[in-house]
Amino acid sequence: MSENKIKITPAKGRPMLNWVGKKPLDYVKGFPSQLIETFDPLNSKRIIEVPTFEELKDNWQNLLFHGDNKDVLATLLELGFRGKIDLIYIDPPFKSGADYVRKVELRGLKNLGQIQDDEASILQQTMYFDIWNNDSYLQFMYERLMLLKELLSETGSIYVHLDWHVGHYIKLLMDEMFGQENFRSEIVWRKLTAAKAQSQFFSNVKDTILFYSKDKNCIFNSQFLEGQKDDKNYPYIEKGTARRYGSFDLTQRGNGPPRYFGDNLLHPPTGKHWILNQENINKAMGEGRIIFTSSGLPRIKRYLDEKKGNYLGDLWIDNKVAPLSANDSERLGFETQKPEALLERIIKASTKDPEQVLKEGENIPLILDCFCGSGTTTAVAQKLGRRWIGCDINKGAVQITSKRLQKIIIDQIKNDKENKKQSLLEEKMIIPKYNTFAVYKVNDYDLKLLKTEAIELAIQHIGIQRIRTDRFFDGYLGKTLVKIIDFNHPLTLLDLQLIQDELKKRPNEDREITIICLGKELTIDPWVEEWNKKHPVNKIRLIELKTDKKYGNFLIHQPAEAKVKVERTAKNKALIEIQNFISPTIIERLNIDNKLFKVKIPDFRSMIDTVLIDTNYNGNTFLIVYSDVPEKKTDLVKGKYEIEIPADKAKIAVKIIDMLGEEVLNVFEI
């Protein structure tokens, strides 16, 4: 990959919003993308180590990235995707001050009759902290919007999903970035079907979606709302206007007699000229569609069965895009998950239909979501036959998205043969589906324990009061400021240097600092001792959770373990059996959350979310040849698998992902 800096086009729109620390991106540099996993159910055996646009343009596979989206977007620019994205949808943080959690329920415990309390098998996993001060949030969004604009095609559109916290700020940023002339709509989407009861003011029941385009010549397909049906089962009667279609055509057009009304053919207000040209008048005459009133005025028959519906406006409160209910089958445990119907409407509105594109000899539309969360955008894009790129900094989100896409693709492949037969019989065009996707890691965000989850656990354990507006310090303990060090590495001198640098930016800060860490390097104690001698204010105190007398009983990460047996049963077949699996983290968390009794897990498969198998593992990239993704949340993984393997020496890898997203990899040579 090139080491060259990538120039970013400056924003020139007006008005311009200012904040402390505003700094445009002049240049960015991409990062190496490491291929982690490939899902290739049709066994194309195509491995794309570096996913450049040039490599993919004629033989596409979808892309899923794990990493900070600023790094991923810069990498996409370096890989040749500038101006190649047809539609962007993002659902970024709202600066709401909330922690977003994913509810994780262990598989099958209720079915086994072992759990009486509905909540006893549910864990809450903190996925994101939506805590910002205003300036850092605006800079965060500013940088990413600049990169997204670079990636957007000239006919492309971007939809940014927001709420009342920051919608007005981001609209100004979008005006500056894309220009006021490229503002298309501010869509209001009803996120709650009923207002919450509250003692004062009005309940918030809506989100806003800002729709901008790169240029005035953007792709847009009008969308329609279905109305009521009449007594003949004809659709799309507008409410209160059924009488408009009161005439019946006795010429037996279609399945007739269809309803119609006579629409004025003369231009208002003068009524001197026809609205159709002569060619269309002759055509309508030949079809018997033009009639005349008793006073001789021309009318054209508008048939009810030709009406597509009522044009969709910017107020989306219809049931077709209703918010997800608590028990909705789409639910994946994400608090902020959006319904697939919402994304379907956006994708259909702002991208061409694949059949139309293929007829015109163009590329299938490419959709990007760099805050993909539970993967709704990518899931809908896959179902609609569009190409997609997804990205998230949270490993759990990437795993959930991957699992969701695997199920969709397997179902599409199952239906594909029948669809092809039907298409050939009806001489319809066969729309290709992209059955392969690859997962890449950018700038190494592979944590054993989610940083957000570790911070939340430490806060609960020690009794720290969270700070909702500070992006560096995590909270208060008594009168001291608290900094929690990432538990996936010991406290280092670099961590102390970062704290020192932050204090230099705060010359009026006179509080002491408490540092929470799981372990520390040997050089730390002498450094802290010397610092405290020289600094009468901002003294540093350490709480090392492994050894501290008061706080030492903390959830220390112990890796999950699996006992797997693999044996060759025939020349080209093997039996793989998961004989045992244990996740100390899940067991400890269950017992922390349920203090009245110890939760017992009668079947270890309750702790397993997904099983993936690679029958010819190369030691670097995991090629998903077989995936066990249970259909329902209550179903258990099978645990036993008879699969085909190479006839000679085979290297089999079994990846087990637990309900909290931790992975265990077992490799066997047979």
C-alpha positions in Angstrom: 0.0 0.0 0.0 1.2 3.5 -0.8 2.6 5.7 2.0 1.4 8.9 0.2 -0.8 11.3 2.1 -4.3 11.7 0.6 -5.4 15.3 0.0 -8.9 16.1 1.3 -11.1 18.7 -0.5 -11.7 21.7 1.8 -15.4 22.5 2.7 -16.5 25.7 1.0 -20.2 25.8 1.9 -22.0 28.4 4.1 -22.9 29.1 6.8 -19.8 27.9 8.8 -20.1 26.6 12.3 -17.2 27.3 14.7 -16.1 25.6 17.9 -13.0 25.3 20.0 -10.4 23.2 18.3 -12.0 23.2 14.8 -9.5 21.9 12.4 -10.2 20.7 8.9 -8.5 17.6 7.5 -6.0 18.7 4.9 -4.5 15.2 4.4 -5.1 11.7 5.7 -3.2 8.5 5.5 -4.6 5.0 5.2 -3.7 2.1 7.4 -2.9 -1.5 6.4 -6.1 -3.7 6.2 -5.6 -7.2 7.6 -7.8 -9.9 6.1 -9.3 -11.8 9.1 -12.2 -13.8 7.8 -13.9 -14.7 4.5 -17.4 -16.0 4.1 -17.5 -17.9 0.8 -20.3 -20.5 0.9 -20.1 -21.3 -2.9 -16.3 -21.9 -2.4 -15.0 -19.5 -5.0 -11.6 -19.8 -3.3 -10.9 -16.1 -4.1 -8.8 -14.4 -1.4 -8.5 -10.6 -1.6 -5.7 -9.7 0.8 -5.8 -6.0 -0.1 -9.4 -4.9 -1.1 -8.6 -2.2 -3.7 -11.4 -0.9 -5.9 -9.5 -1.9 -9.0 -9.3 -5.5 -7.7 -13.0 -5.7 -6.9 -14.7 -3.6 -9.6 -15.2 -6.5 -12.1 -15.6 -9.3 -9.5 -17.1 -7.8 -6.4 -17.2 -9.2 -2.9 -18.8 -7.2 0.0 -16.5 -5.7 2.7 -16.9 -5.5 6.5 -14.2 -3.6 8.5 -13.4 -3.7 12.2 -11.8 -0.4 13.2 -12.2 3.3 13.9 -14.3 4.6 11.0 -11.9 7.6 10.4 -9.1 5.1 9.8 -11.3 2.9 7.7 -12.6 5.8 5.5 -9.0 7.0 5.0 -8.0 3.5 4.0 -10.9 3.3 1.5 -9.7 6.5 -0.1 -6.2 5.0 -0.4 -7.6 1.8 -1.8 -9.2 3.7 -4.7 -12.8 4.2 -3.5 -12.9 8.0 -4.0 -16.2 8.9 -5.7 -17.3 5.3 -5.9 -20.0 5.1 -3.2 -23.6 5.6 -4.4 -25.4 5.9 -1.1 -24.2 6.5 2.5 -26.4 6.0 5.5 -25.0 6.6 9.0 -26.6 6.4 12.4 -23.8 8.1 14.4 -23.7 8.9 18.2 -26.3 11.6 19.2 -24.3 13.1 22.1 -27.1 11.9 24.3 -25.0 11.2 27.4 -26.3 7.6 27.5 -24.4 4.4 27.5 -25.7 2.0 24.9 -26.0 -1.6 26.0 -26.7 -4.8 24.2 -28.9 -7.3 26.0 -27.4 -10.8 25.6 -29.5 -13.8 26.5 -27.9 -17.2 26.9 -29.3 -19.8 24.5 -32.0 -22.3 25.5 -31.9 -21.9 29.3 -35.6 -21.2 29.7 -36.4 -24.1 27.3 -34.4 -26.5 29.6 -36.5 -25.5 32.5 -33.5 -24.3 34.6 -34.3 -20.6 34.8 -37.4 -19.3 36.6 -36.5 -15.6 36.6 -36.9 -14.1 33.1 -33.9 -11.8 33.7 -31.5 -14.4 35.2 -30.1 -15.5 31.8 -29.7 -12.0 30.4 -26.4 -10.1 30.5 -26.0 -6.5 29.6 -22.9 -5.7 27.6 -22.0 -2.0 27.2 -21.2 -1.4 23.5 -20.7 2.3 23.3 -20.4 5.4 25.4 -22.2 8.3 23.9 -20.6 10.9 26.1 -19.0 14.0 24.5 -18.4 17.6 25.1 -19.8 19.7 22.3 -16.5 20.7 20.8 -15.0 17.2 20.5 -18.3 15.8 19.1 -18.4 18.4 16.4 -14.8 17.8 15.5 -15.5 14.0 15.4 -18.4 14.4 13.0 -16.7 17.1 10.9 -13.7 14.9 10.1 -15.9 11.9 9.2 -18.3 14.0 7.0 -15.3 15.4 5.1 -14.1 11.8 4.3 -17.5 10.6 3.4 -18.0 13.4 0.9 -14.7 12.4 -0.8 -16.0 8.8 -1.1 -19.5 9.8 -2.4 -20.1 9.6 -6.2 -21.3 12.6 -8.2 -24.9 11.3 -8.3 -24.7 9.9 -4.8 -26.7 10.8 -1.6 -26.0 10.7 2.1 -28.6 10.2 4.9 -27.5 11.1 8.5 -29.8 9.8 11.2 -30.0 12.1 14.3 -32.2 13.3 17.1 -32.9 16.5 18.9 -29.6 16.6 20.8 -27.4 17.4 17.8 -29.6 17.5 14.6 -29.4 21.3 14.4 -25.6 21.4 14.7 -25.1 18.6 12.1 -27.4 20.4 9.6 -25.0 23.4 9.7 -22.0 21.1 9.3 -23.8 19.4 6.3 -24.5 22.8 4.8 -20.8 23.7 5.1 -19.7 20.4 3.8 -22.2 19.7 0.9 -23.6 23.2 0.3 -27.1 24.5 1.1 -28.0 23.9 -2.5 -27.5 20.2 -2.1 -29.9 19.9 0.9 -32.8 17.7 -0.2 -35.0 16.9 2.8 -35.2 16.8 6.6 -37.1 13.6 7.2 -39.0 13.1 10.4 -39.3 9.5 11.4 -41.6 8.4 14.3 -39.4 6.3 16.5 -42.1 5.7 19.1 -45.7 4.9 18.3 -47.0 6.4 21.6 -45.7 9.2 23.7 -44.1 8.4 27.0 -45.9 9.6 30.1 -44.0 12.5 31.7 -44.8 15.2 34.2 -43.9 18.2 32.0 -43.2 19.2 28.4 -43.9 17.1 25.3 -42.5 13.6 24.9 -39.9 13.1 22.2 -41.3 10.5 19.7 -39.2 11.4 16.6 -35.8 11.2 15.0 -34.7 13.3 12.0 -32.8 12.1 9.0 -30.9 14.7 7.0 -30.8 13.9 3.3 -28.1 15.6 1.2 -26.7 14.9 -2.2 -23.3 15.5 -3.8 -24.9 17.4 -6.7 -28.3 18.4 -8.0 -28.3 15.5 -10.5 -28.6 12.8 -7.8 -30.4 9.5 -8.2 -33.9 9.7 -6.7 -36.9 7.4 -7.2 -40.2 8.7 -5.8 -41.7 6.5 -3.2 -45.4 6.0 -2.6 -47.7 5.2 0.4 -50.4 2.7 0.0 -53.9 3.8 0.7 -57.1 1.9 1.4 -58.5 -0.7 -0.8 -62.1 -0.5 -2.2 -64.8 -3.1 -2.3 -63.4 -4.5 -5.5 -60.0 -4.9 -3.9 -58.4 -2.2 -6.0 -55.6 -0.6 -4.1 -54.5 3.0 -3.4 -57.8 4.9 -2.8 -56.8 8.1 -1.1 -58.6 8.6 2.1 -61.9 10.5 1.6 -61.6 10.4 -2.2 -63.1 7.1 -3.1 -65.8 8.8 -5.1 -63.2 10.3 -7.4 -63.0 6.8 -9.0 -66.7 6.4 -9.2 -66.9 5.7 -13.0 -66.6 2.1 -14.3 -65.1 1.3 -17.6 -67.3 -1.3 -19.3 -64.8 -2.1 -22.0 -63.4 -4.9 -19.8 -59.9 -3.4 -19.7 -57.7 -5.9 -17.9 -59.7 -7.9 -15.4 -62.3 -5.0 -15.4 -64.5 -3.3 -15.1 -61.8 -1.0 -13.5 -62.7 2.2 -11.9 -61.5 5.5 -13.3 -62.0 9.2 -13.1 -61.8 11.8 -15.9 -58.8 14.1 -15.4 -58.6 17.5 -16.9 -56.6 17.6 -20.1 -56.3 21.4 -20.4 -53.6 23.6 -18.8 -55.0 25.6 -15.9 -55.9 28.4 -15.5 -56.6 29.5 -19.1 -57.8 26.1 -20.3 -56.6 26.9 -23.9 -53.9 24.3 -24.4 -53.8 20.5 -23.9 -51.3 19.1 -21.4 -50.3 16.3 -23.8 -48.4 16.7 -27.1 -50.0 15.5 -30.3 -48.2 12.1 -30.3 -49.5 11.3 -26.8 -53.0 12.6 -27.7 -53.1 10.3 -30.7 -51.9 7.4 -28.6 -54.6 8.1 -25.9 -57.3 8.4 -28.5 -56.3 5.0 -30.0 -56.6 3.4 -26.5 -60.0 5.0 -26.0 -58.8 6.9 -23.0 -60.0 10.4 -24.0 -63.6 11.3 -23.3 -65.5 14.6 -23.6 -67.8 16.3 -21.1 -71.3 17.5 -22.1 -69.8 20.9 -22.6 -67.1 19.5 -24.9 -64.1 19.7 -22.5 -61.6 16.8 -22.9 -60.8 14.4 -20.1 -58.4 11.5 -19.9 -59.2 8.4 -18.0 -57.0 7.8 -14.9 -57.5 4.2 -13.9 -57.4 3.2 -10.3 -55.3 0.1 -10.9 -52.6 2.2 -12.5 -52.2 4.4 -9.5 -48.9 3.7 -7.6 -50.1 5.3 -4.4 -49.8 8.7 -2.7 -46.4 10.4 -3.0 -44.3 10.0 0.1 -43.4 13.2 1.9 -40.8 14.0 4.6 -43.1 12.9 7.5 -42.6 9.1 8.0 -45.2 8.0 10.5 -46.8 5.2 8.5 -46.9 1.6 9.8 -44.6 0.3 7.0 -41.6 1.9 8.8 -42.9 1.4 12.3 -40.2 1.2 15.0 -39.1 -2.2 16.3 -41.1 -3.5 19.2 -39.4 -5.2 22.2 -40.3 -8.6 20.9 -39.8 -8.0 17.2 -38.2 -10.9 15.3 -35.6 -8.5 13.9 -34.4 -7.6 17.4 -30.7 -8.4 18.0 -30.4 -6.8 21.4 -29.2 -3.4 20.2 -31.0 -0.6 22.0 -30.8 1.8 19.0 -31.5 -0.8 16.2 -33.5 0.6 13.3 -36.1 -1.4 11.3 -35.2 -3.0 8.0 -38.2 -1.3 6.4 -36.7 2.1 7.1 -33.5 1.3 5.3 -35.3 -0.4 2.5 -37.2 2.8 1.8 -34.0 4.9 1.8 -32.1 2.4 -0.4 -34.9 2.2 -2.9 -35.3 5.9 -3.1 -31.6 6.8 -3.7 -30.2 3.9 -5.7 -31.2 2.4 -9.0 -32.8 -1.0 -9.1 -30.3 -3.7 -10.1 -32.4 -4.8 -13.0 -32.5 -1.3 -14.4 -28.7 -0.9 -13.8 -27.9 -4.1 -15.6 -30.0 -3.2 -18.6 -28.1 0.1 -18.8 -24.7 -1.6 -18.5 -23.8 0.2 -15.2 -22.4 -1.2 -12.0 -24.7 -2.4 -9.2 -25.1 0.5 -6.6 -22.6 0.5 -3.7 -23.8 1.4 -0.2 -21.7 2.4 2.8 -22.5 2.5 6.5 -19.5 3.3 8.7 -21.5 3.1 12.0 -23.1 -0.2 11.1 -23.9 -1.4 14.7 -26.2 -4.5 14.3 -25.8 -4.4 10.5 -29.2 -3.3 9.4 -28.0 -1.3 6.4 -25.8 -4.2 5.1 -28.6 -6.7 5.7 -31.1 -4.7 3.6 -28.5 -4.0 0.9 -27.8 -7.7 0.6 -31.5 -8.5 0.4 -32.1 -5.9 -2.3 -29.1 -7.1 -4.4 -26.9 -4.0 -3.8 -23.2 -4.1 -3.0 -22.2 -2.9 0.5 -19.4 -1.9 2.8 -19.9 -1.9 6.6 -17.6 -0.7 9.4 -17.7 -0.5 13.2 -15.1 0.0 15.9 -16.9 -2.4 18.2 -15.9 -6.1 17.6 -19.2 -7.3 18.9 -21.0 -5.3 16.3 -18.8 -6.7 13.6 -19.5 -10.3 14.8 -23.3 -9.6 14.9 -23.3 -8.1 11.4 -21.3 -11.0 10.1 -23.6 -13.6 11.6 -26.7 -11.7 10.3 -25.3 -11.6 6.8 -24.3 -15.3 6.8 -27.9 -16.3 7.5 -29.3 -14.0 4.8 -26.8 -15.3 2.2 -27.4 -19.0 3.0 -31.2 -18.3 2.6 -30.6 -16.6 -0.7 -28.5 -19.5 -2.0 -31.2 -21.9 -1.0 -33.8 -19.9 -3.0 -31.5 -19.2 -5.9 -32.2 -22.4 -7.9 -35.9 -22.0 -7.8 -35.6 -18.4 -8.7 -33.4 -19.2 -11.7 -36.0 -21.8 -12.9 -38.8 -19.3 -12.6 -36.8 -16.5 -14.3 -36.0 -18.8 -17.3 -39.7 -19.8 -17.6 -40.8 -16.2 -17.5 -37.8 -14.9 -19.5 -37.0 -12.5 -16.7 -33.6 -11.1 -16.0 -31.6 -13.0 -13.3 -30.2 -10.4 -10.8 -26.9 -11.6 -9.3 -26.5 -11.7 -5.6 -23.1 -11.1 -4.0 -22.6 -14.3 -1.9 -19.2 -13.6 -0.5 -17.9 -11.1 2.0 -14.6 -10.5 3.8 -13.8 -9.1 7.2 -10.8 -6.9 7.6 -9.2 -5.3 10.6 -7.8 -1.8 10.3 -5.3 -0.5 12.8 -5.7 -3.4 15.1 -8.7 -3.0 17.4 -8.8 -6.6 18.5 -9.5 -6.5 22.3 -10.0 -9.6 24.4 -12.4 -7.7 26.7 -14.4 -4.8 25.3 -12.9 -1.5 26.6 -16.4 -0.1 27.2 -17.5 -3.1 29.1 -14.3 -3.2 31.2 -14.8 0.5 32.2 -18.4 -0.1 33.1 -17.5 -3.1 35.3 -14.8 -1.2 37.1 -17.1 1.8 37.7 -19.7 -0.5 39.2 -17.2 -2.4 41.3 -15.3 0.6 42.8 -18.3 3.0 43.0 -17.0 5.6 40.6 -19.3 8.5 39.7 -19.3 8.8 35.9 -18.5 12.1 34.2 -20.8 12.6 31.2 -19.0 15.5 29.6 -15.2 14.6 29.8 -13.6 12.7 26.9 -10.4 11.9 28.8 -11.2 11.3 32.5 -13.8 8.6 33.3 -15.3 9.9 36.6 -14.8 10.9 40.2 -13.8 8.9 43.2 -14.4 11.1 46.2 -12.7 14.4 45.3 -10.3 12.9 42.8 -10.4 12.6 39.0 -10.4 9.0 37.8 -8.6 7.6 34.7 -9.3 3.9 33.9 -6.5 2.3 31.9 -7.4 -0.2 29.1 -7.4 -3.6 30.9 -5.9 -5.4 27.9 -2.5 -4.0 28.8 -0.7 -3.0 32.0 -0.2 0.6 33.0 2.8 2.0 31.1 4.9 5.1 31.2 3.2 6.1 27.9 -0.2 6.1 29.7 1.3 8.3 32.4 2.7 10.7 29.8 -0.8 11.0 28.2 -2.2 12.0 31.6 0.6 14.5 32.1 -0.1 16.0 28.6 -3.8 16.3 29.4 -3.1 18.1 32.7 -1.0 20.6 30.8 -4.1 21.5 28.8 -5.9 22.2 32.1 -3.7 24.7 34.0 -6.5 25.4 36.5 -7.1 21.8 37.4 -6.0 21.2 41.1 -7.6 17.9 41.9 -5.7 14.7 42.5 -5.8 11.8 40.0 -6.7 8.2 40.7 -5.5 5.7 38.1 -7.3 2.4 37.9 -5.4 -0.4 36.2 -5.4 -4.2 36.1 -1.6 -4.4 36.3 1.5 -2.1 36.0 5.0 -2.2 34.7 7.9 -2.2 37.2 8.9 1.4 36.2 5.6 2.8 37.3 6.0 3.1 41.1 9.3 5.1 41.0 7.8 7.5 38.4 4.7 8.1 40.5 6.7 8.6 43.6 8.9 11.2 41.9 5.9 12.9 40.4 4.1 13.2 43.7 7.3 14.8 45.3 7.4 17.5 42.7 3.6 18.2 42.4 1.8 19.5 45.5 -1.4 19.4 43.3 -2.4 16.7 40.8 -0.9 14.0 43.0 -1.4 10.5 41.5 -2.8 7.5 43.4 -2.9 4.0 41.9 -5.5 1.3 42.3 -4.1 -1.9 40.9 -7.1 -4.3 40.7 -5.1 -7.5 40.9 -3.5 -6.7 44.3 -5.5 -3.9 45.9 -6.8 -5.0 49.3 -10.1 -3.1 49.1 -10.9 -3.5 45.4 -8.9 -6.6 44.5 -12.0 -8.9 44.0 -12.6 -7.8 40.5 -13.6 -9.6 37.3 -10.2 -10.4 35.9 -10.4 -11.6 32.3 -9.9 -15.4 32.0 -10.1 -16.6 28.4 -12.8 -19.0 27.3 -11.8 -22.6 26.7 -13.1 -25.3 24.4 -12.6 -29.0 24.2 -13.0 -30.1 20.6 -12.5 -33.5 19.0 -11.8 -33.9 15.3 -11.4 -37.3 13.6 -11.4 -38.4 10.0 -14.3 -40.7 9.3 -13.6 -41.3 5.6 -11.1 -40.3 3.0 -12.7 -36.9 2.5 -14.9 -36.5 5.6 -14.4 -35.6 9.2 -16.5 -35.6 12.4 -16.0 -32.5 14.5 -17.5 -32.6 18.1 -17.5 -29.8 20.6 -17.2 -31.8 23.9 -17.1 -28.9 26.3 -16.9 -25.1 26.4 -16.6 -22.7 29.3 -16.6 -19.0 29.4 -15.4 -17.8 32.9 -16.4 -14.2 32.0 -20.1 -15.3 31.3 -20.3 -17.4 34.5 -18.8 -14.6 36.6 -21.0 -12.0 35.1 -24.1 -14.1 35.6 -23.3 -14.6 39.3 -22.5 -10.9 39.8 -25.8 -9.9 38.3 -27.8 -12.5 40.2 -26.6 -12.2 43.8 -29.5 -14.2 45.3 -28.4 -17.5 43.8 -25.7 -19.1 41.6 -26.9 -19.6 38.0 -26.3 -23.1 36.8 -25.8 -23.8 33.1 -26.9 -27.4 32.4 -25.7 -27.3 28.7 -22.5 -25.6 27.8 -23.9 -24.8 24.4 -26.0 -22.1 26.0 -22.9 -20.0 26.2 -22.0 -20.4 22.5 -23.5 -18.0 19.9 -21.9 -19.3 16.7 -19.6 -22.0 15.5 -17.5 -21.4 12.3 -15.3 -24.1 10.6 -12.4 -23.7 8.1 -11.5 -27.0 6.5 -8.2 -25.8 5.0 -6.9 -23.1 7.4 -3.8 -21.3 6.2 -2.9 -19.9 9.6 -3.8 -16.2 8.8 -7.2 -15.8 7.1 -10.2 -17.8 8.4 -12.3 -19.0 5.4 -15.8 -19.8 6.7 -16.6 -23.1 4.9 -19.3 -24.1 7.5 -21.2 -21.9 9.9 -23.6 -22.9 12.6 -25.8 -19.9 13.3 -29.0 -21.0 15.1 -32.2 -19.7 13.6 -33.8 -18.6 16.9 -32.4 -17.0 20.0 -33.6 -20.0 22.0 -31.9 -22.6 19.7 -28.6 -24.2 20.6 -25.7 -24.8 18.3 -25.6 -28.4 17.0 -22.1 -29.1 18.5 -21.5 -32.1 16.1 -20.6 -31.6 12.5 -19.8 -34.1 9.7 -18.1 -32.1 6.9 -16.1 -32.7 3.8 -12.4 -32.1 4.0 -9.4 -32.4 1.7 -8.6 -36.1 0.9 -4.9 -35.7 1.9 -3.5 -33.8 4.8 -6.0 -31.2 6.2 -5.6 -28.3 8.6 -9.0 -27.8 10.3 -9.8 -24.7 12.3 -12.9 -24.4 14.6 -13.8 -20.9 15.8 -16.3 -20.8 18.7 -17.8 -17.4 19.5 -19.5 -17.0 22.9 -22.5 -14.9 23.7 -20.4 -11.9 24.7 -18.3 -12.1 21.5 -15.2 -13.7 22.7 -13.6 -16.1 20.2 -11.8 -19.4 20.8 -9.8 -20.9 17.9 -8.8 -24.6 17.9 -6.7 -25.9 15.0 -6.1 -29.5 14.1 -4.0 -31.3 11.5 -5.4 -34.7 10.3 
